[in-house]
Amino acid sequence: MTIDSFPHKAYDMSAPKPILSRISALHKFNLALKYFPAGTAILEVGSGSGDFANKLERNGYRVTTLDLTGPADIIGDINHWQE
């Protein structure tokens, strides 16, 4: 990926995804293939585990991910800034 991802434990990434999540991801992926040529730069906000971004990259897209879930020290800093 363009930006390094932090491993996080907000949820069990090895758990199977619900069927509606898989259908939604497939629909989004098909839309990307239809409307954006390979090589297009894509910003995925709320990337979670990065599965969708990885699939886009494997198909020739340049992907940057953004997700606020991260190591505890970053989450602690964000919570501190909100006070």
Protein Blocks (a to p, Z undefined) as FASTA:
>chain_A
ZZdcdddfkbcfkbccdfklmmmmmmmmmmmmmmmcghiacddehklnommmmmmmmnop
acddddfbdcfklmmmmmmmmZZ
